[in-house]
């Protein structure tokens, strides 16, 4: 149930989608493709990423993802019935893609899919369907933020290789 990001990156990282259900960065699948949500998120992410890069350069601090400190009973019940996606761009930024990287290979349980590096930066990973991890065709599905593959996501992603 893990997804490594490897290849032409400074830091190979491993994603564990099973813990994202408690992450504040998750987005409801139903709201992920609304234009207002995307615009606000892009603006927020750009500012947040610039801040993190500055902190890393100046203070060399370890960056910890925001995680819910406590969850009420109502929130817990809500989590267990909704479907969620996670923007992948923040994780890709932490891996620090090298300047000569050109494209991405998604290793799936059905073979390989190739997408551009820019396309990867503008994707969501579906990690929970009706509050449960994706066991079949999982651990994650890839959706483009523009919704162009909303009805036909790339499924069964087991590894992301930056070329």
Secondary structure, DSSP 4 states (H G I P E B T S, - for coil): -EEEEEESBSS-EEEEGGGGGGBTT-EEHHHHT-HHHHHHHHHHHHHHHHHHHHHHHHH-PPP---B-S---HHHHHHHTT--EEEESHHHHHHH-B-TT--EEEEEETTEEEEEEHHHHHTEEEEEEETTEE--TT-SEEEEETT-TTTTS-EEEEEEEEE-
